[in-house]
């Protein structure tokens, strides 16, 4: 666990590929403490907000979800879905399983009509 000041130092000193974190979680009571990070992390999609679930009352639940591999699906203005389905060390079967999971979830959530 890092403080907001430690995260700021890490972000300012190093390139994104060398950061030692993938996601930042913050308790909603510490919203003011992470405010100075908005300009640095906002454009990269890492700034904790209520909308993306990283500014929350239940930090431990969010940590558990992250450790289980829950990811975010993002869409652009045209409605195209942007999602990572694996990494370079995944086997073909793992990639196919992840793709199938994402596809099934999207079709399940798709509104009728």
FIKOLZA-1660 file (N, C-alpha, C; in steps of 0.1 Angstrom, whole numbers, plus 5000, padded with zeros to 4 digits):
% residues 113
   i   px   py   pz ch aa at
   1 5008 4988 5000  A  X  N
   1 5000 5000 5000  A  X CA
   1 5009 5012 5000  A  X  C
   2 5005 5022 4991  A  X  N
   2 5013 5034 4990  A  X CA
   2 5004 5046 4993  A  X  C
   3 5010 5056 4998  A  X  N
   3 5003 5069 5000  A  X CA
   3 5002 5076 4987  A  X  C
   4 4993 5086 4987  A  X  N
   4 4991 5094 4974  A  X CA
   4 5004 5101 4971  A  X  C
   5 5012 5105 4980  A  X  N
   5 5025 5112 4978  A  X CA
   5 5035 5102 4971  A  X  C
   6 5035 5090 4976  A  X  N
   6 5044 5080 4971  A  X CA
   6 5040 5076 4957  A  X  C
   7 5028 5075 4954  A  X  N
   7 5023 5072 4941  A  X CA
   7 5027 5083 4931  A  X  C
   8 5025 5095 4936  A  X  N
   8 5029 5107 4927  A  X CA
   8 5044 5107 4924  A  X  C
   9 5052 5104 4934  A  X  N
   9 5067 5103 4931  A  X CA
   9 5070 5093 4921  A  X  C
  10 5064 5081 4923  A  X  N
  10 5066 5070 4914  A  X CA
  10 5062 5073 4899  A  X  C
  11 5050 5079 4898  A  X  N
  11 5045 5083 4885  A  X CA
  11 5054 5093 4878  A  X  C
  12 5058 5103 4885  A  X  N
  12 5066 5114 4880  A  X CA
  12 5080 5110 4876  A  X  C
  13 5085 5101 4883  A  X  N
  13 5099 5096 4880  A  X CA
  13 5101 5086 4869  A  X  C
  14 5091 5078 4867  A  X  N
  14 5092 5066 4858  A  X CA
  14 5082 5066 4847  A  X  C
  15 5086 5059 4836  A  X  N
  15 5077 5058 4825  A  X CA
  15 5066 5048 4829  A  X  C
  16 5055 5048 4822  A  X  N
  16 5043 5039 4826  A  X CA
  16 5047 5025 4826  A  X  C
  17 5056 5020 4818  A  X  N
  17 5059 5006 4817  A  X CA
  17 5067 5002 4830  A  X  C
  18 5072 5011 4837  A  X  N
  18 5080 5008 4849  A  X CA
  18 5073 5010 4862  A  X  C
  19 5060 5014 4862  A  X  N
  19 5052 5016 4874  A  X CA
  19 5050 5002 4880  A  X  C
  20 5050 5002 4893  A  X  N
  20 5048 4990 4901  A  X CA
  20 5034 4987 4904  A  X  C
  21 5024 4992 4896  A  X  N
  21 5010 4990 4899  A  X CA
  21 5002 4990 4886  A  X  C
  22 4991 4983 4886  A  X  N
  22 4982 4982 4875  A  X CA
  22 4969 4990 4877  A  X  C
  23 4966 4991 4890  A  X  N
  23 4953 4998 4893  A  X CA
  23 4955 5005 4907  A  X  C
  24 4948 5016 4908  A  X  N
  24 4948 5023 4921  A  X CA
  24 4934 5023 4927  A  X  C
  25 4934 5018 4939  A  X  N
  25 4921 5018 4947  A  X CA
  25 4922 5028 4958  A  X  C
  26 4912 5035 4961  A  X  N
  26 4911 5044 4972  A  X CA
  26 4898 5044 4979  A  X  C
  27 4898 5046 4992  A  X  N
  27 4886 5047 5000  A  X CA
  27 4880 5060 4997  A  X  C
  28 4866 5060 4997  A  X  N
  28 4859 5073 4993  A  X CA
  28 4862 5084 5002  A  X  C
  29 4866 5081 5015  A  X  N
  29 4870 5092 5024  A  X CA
  29 4883 5099 5021  A  X  C
  30 4891 5092 5013  A  X  N
  30 4904 5098 5009  A  X CA
  30 4904 5105 4995  A  X  C
  31 4892 5108 4991  A  X  N
  31 4891 5114 4977  A  X CA
  31 4899 5127 4976  A  X  C
  32 4900 5135 4986  A  X  N
  32 4908 5147 4986  A  X CA
  32 4923 5145 4985  A  X  C
  33 4927 5134 4992  A  X  N
  33 4941 5130 4992  A  X CA
  33 4946 5126 4978  A  X  C
  34 4938 5120 4970  A  X  N
  34 4942 5115 4957  A  X CA
  34 4940 5126 4946  A  X  C
  35 4933 5137 4950  A  X  N
  35 4930 5147 4940  A  X CA
  35 4942 5152 4932  A  X  C
  36 4954 5154 4939  A  X  N
  36 4966 5159 4931  A  X CA
  36 4970 5149 4920  A  X  C
  37 4966 5137 4921  A  X  N
  37 4970 5127 4911  A  X CA
  37 4962 5127 4898  A  X  C
  38 4951 5135 4898  A  X  N
  38 4941 5135 4887  A  X CA
  38 4948 5139 4874  A  X  C
  39 4956 5149 4874  A  X  N
  39 4962 5153 4861  A  X CA
  39 4972 5143 4856  A  X  C
  40 4979 5136 4865  A  X  N
  40 4988 5126 4860  A  X CA
  40 4982 5113 4856  A  X  C
  41 4972 5108 4864  A  X  N
  41 4966 5095 4862  A  X CA
  41 4953 5095 4854  A  X  C
  42 4947 5106 4853  A  X  N
  42 4934 5107 4846  A  X CA
  42 4935 5103 4831  A  X  C
  43 4945 5109 4824  A  X  N
  43 4946 5106 4810  A  X CA
  43 4949 5091 4807  A  X  C
  44 4955 5085 4817  A  X  N
  44 4959 5071 4815  A  X CA
  44 4948 5061 4820  A  X  C
  45 4937 5066 4825  A  X  N
  45 4926 5058 4829  A  X CA
  45 4929 5052 4843  A  X  C
  46 4938 5056 4851  A  X  N
  46 4941 5050 4863  A  X CA
  46 4936 5058 4875  A  X  C
  47 4931 5070 4873  A  X  N
  47 4927 5078 4884  A  X CA
  47 4914 5072 4891  A  X  C
  48 4915 5070 4904  A  X  N
  48 4903 5064 4911  A  X CA
  48 4891 5072 4911  A  X  C
  49 4880 5066 4905  A  X  N
  49 4867 5073 4905  A  X CA
  49 4856 5063 4909  A  X  C
  50 4845 5069 4913  A  X  N
  50 4833 5060 4917  A  X CA
  50 4828 5053 4905  A  X  C
  51 4829 5059 4893  A  X  N
  51 4824 5053 4881  A  X CA
  51 4831 5040 4877  A  X  C
  52 4844 5040 4878  A  X  N
  52 4851 5028 4875  A  X CA
  52 4853 5018 4887  A  X  C
  53 4848 5022 4898  A  X  N
  53 4848 5013 4910  A  X CA
  53 4861 5013 4918  A  X  C
  54 4870 5022 4915  A  X  N
  54 4882 5022 4922  A  X CA
  54 4882 5032 4934  A  X  C
  55 4872 5040 4935  A  X  N
  55 4870 5049 4946  A  X CA
  55 4858 5043 4953  A  X  C
  56 4860 5036 4964  A  X  N
  56 4849 5028 4970  A  X CA
  56 4850 5027 4985  A  X  C
  57 4839 5023 4991  A  X  N
  57 4839 5020 5005  A  X CA
  57 4845 5007 5009  A  X  C
  58 4843 4997 4999  A  X  N
  58 4847 4983 5002  A  X CA
  58 4860 4980 4994  A  X  C
  59 4871 4985 5000  A  X  N
  59 4884 4983 4993  A  X CA
  59 4888 4968 4992  A  X  C
  60 4885 4960 5003  A  X  N
  60 4889 4946 5003  A  X CA
  60 4881 4938 4992  A  X  C
  61 4868 4941 4990  A  X  N
  61 4861 4935 4979  A  X CA
  61 4867 4938 4966  A  X  C
  62 4871 4950 4964  A  X  N
  62 4877 4954 4951  A  X CA
  62 4890 4947 4949  A  X  C
  63 4898 4946 4959  A  X  N
  63 4911 4939 4958  A  X CA
  63 4908 4924 4955  A  X  C
  64 4898 4918 4961  A  X  N
  64 4895 4904 4958  A  X CA
  64 4891 4902 4943  A  X  C
  65 4883 4912 4938  A  X  N
  65 4878 4911 4924  A  X CA
  65 4890 4912 4915  A  X  C
  66 4899 4922 4918  A  X  N
  66 4911 4924 4910  A  X CA
  66 4920 4911 4910  A  X  C
  67 4922 4905 4921  A  X  N
  67 4930 4893 4922  A  X CA
  67 4924 4881 4915  A  X  C
  68 4911 4881 4914  A  X  N
  68 4904 4870 4907  A  X CA
  68 4905 4873 4891  A  X  C
  69 4909 4884 4887  A  X  N
  69 4911 4887 4873  A  X CA
  69 4900 4895 4867  A  X  C
  70 4891 4901 4875  A  X  N
  70 4881 4909 4869  A  X CA
  70 4887 4921 4861  A  X  C
  71 4882 4924 4849  A  X  N
  71 4887 4935 4841  A  X CA
  71 4876 4944 4837  A  X  C
  72 4880 4955 4831  A  X  N
  72 4870 4964 4826  A  X CA
  72 4868 4963 4811  A  X  C
  73 4856 4965 4807  A  X  N
  73 4854 4966 4792  A  X CA
  73 4852 4981 4789  A  X  C
  74 4859 4986 4780  A  X  N
  74 4857 5000 4776  A  X CA
  74 4852 5001 4762  A  X  C
  75 4844 5011 4759  A  X  N
  75 4839 5013 4746  A  X CA
  75 4843 5027 4741  A  X  C
  76 4845 5028 4728  A  X  N
  76 4847 5041 4722  A  X CA
  76 4834 5048 4718  A  X  C
  77 4835 5059 4712  A  X  N
  77 4823 5067 4708  A  X CA
  77 4814 5059 4698  A  X  C
  78 4820 5050 4690  A  X  N
  78 4813 5042 4681  A  X CA
  78 4807 5030 4687  A  X  C
  79 4809 5027 4699  A  X  N
  79 4804 5015 4706  A  X CA
  79 4813 5003 4704  A  X  C
  80 4825 5004 4699  A  X  N
  80 4834 4993 4698  A  X CA
  80 4840 4990 4711  A  X  C
  81 4840 4977 4714  A  X  N
  81 4845 4972 4727  A  X CA
  81 4860 4971 4727  A  X  C
  82 4867 4976 4737  A  X  N
  82 4881 4974 4738  A  X CA
  82 4884 4967 4751  A  X  C
  83 4890 4955 4750  A  X  N
  83 4893 4946 4761  A  X CA
  83 4905 4938 4759  A  X  C
  84 4913 4936 4769  A  X  N
  84 4925 4927 4768  A  X CA
  84 4920 4913 4771  A  X  C
  85 4923 4904 4763  A  X  N
  85 4919 4890 4765  A  X CA
  85 4930 4881 4770  A  X  C
  86 4942 4887 4771  A  X  N
  86 4953 4878 4776  A  X CA
  86 4966 4886 4774  A  X  C
  87 4977 4879 4777  A  X  N
  87 4990 4885 4775  A  X CA
  87 4999 4875 4766  A  X  C
  88 5011 4879 4763  A  X  N
  88 5019 4871 4754  A  X CA
  88 5023 4858 4759  A  X  C
  89 5022 4855 4772  A  X  N
  89 5025 4842 4778  A  X CA
  89 5013 4833 4779  A  X  C
  90 5002 4837 4774  A  X  N
  90 4990 4828 4775  A  X CA
  90 4990 4818 4763  A  X  C
  91 4985 4806 4766  A  X  N
  91 4984 4796 4755  A  X CA
  91 4972 4800 4746  A  X  C
  92 4971 4793 4735  A  X  N
  92 4959 4795 4726  A  X CA
  92 4946 4791 4733  A  X  C
  93 4947 4781 4741  A  X  N
  93 4935 4777 4748  A  X CA
  93 4930 4787 4758  A  X  C
  94 4940 4793 4765  A  X  N
  94 4936 4803 4775  A  X CA
  94 4930 4816 4768  A  X  C
  95 4936 4820 4757  A  X  N
  95 4931 4831 4749  A  X CA
  95 4917 4828 4744  A  X  C
  96 4915 4816 4739  A  X  N
  96 4901 4812 4734  A  X CA
  96 4891 4812 4745  A  X  C
  97 4895 4807 4757  A  X  N
  97 4886 4807 4769  A  X CA
  97 4882 4821 4773  A  X  C
  98 4892 4830 4773  A  X  N
  98 4890 4844 4777  A  X CA
  98 4881 4851 4767  A  X  C
  99 4883 4849 4754  A  X  N
  99 4875 4855 4744  A  X CA
  99 4861 4850 4745  A  X  C
 100 4859 4837 4747  A  X  N
 100 4846 4831 4749  A  X CA
 100 4838 4837 4761  A  X  C
 101 4846 4839 4772  A  X  N
 101 4840 4845 4784  A  X CA
 101 4835 4859 4781  A  X  C
 102 4843 4867 4775  A  X  N
 102 4840 4881 4772  A  X CA
 102 4828 4881 4762  A  X  C
 103 4829 4873 4752  A  X  N
 103 4818 4873 4742  A  X CA
 103 4804 4869 4748  A  X  C
 104 4805 4859 4757  A  X  N
 104 4792 4854 4763  A  X CA
 104 4787 4865 4773  A  X  C
 105 4796 4872 4780  A  X  N
 105 4791 4883 4789  A  X CA
 105 4785 4894 4781  A  X  C
 106 4792 4898 4770  A  X  N
 106 4786 4909 4762  A  X CA
 106 4773 4906 4756  A  X  C
 107 4771 4894 4751  A  X  N
 107 4758 4890 4745  A  X CA
 107 4748 4889 4756  A  X  C
 108 4752 4885 4768  A  X  N
 108 4742 4884 4779  A  X CA
 108 4737 4898 4783  A  X  C
 109 4746 4908 4783  A  X  N
 109 4743 4921 4787  A  X CA
 109 4737 4930 4776  A  X  C
 110 4737 4925 4764  A  X  N
 110 4732 4933 4753  A  X CA
 110 4717 4934 4754  A  X  C
 111 4713 4947 4752  A  X  N
 111 4698 4949 4753  A  X CA
 111 4691 4943 4741  A  X  C
 112 4679 4938 4743  A  X  N
 112 4672 4932 4731  A  X CA
 112 4667 4943 4722  A  X  C
 113 4666 4940 4709  A  X  N
 113 4661 4950 4700  A  X CA
 113 4672 4957 4694  A  X  C
% end
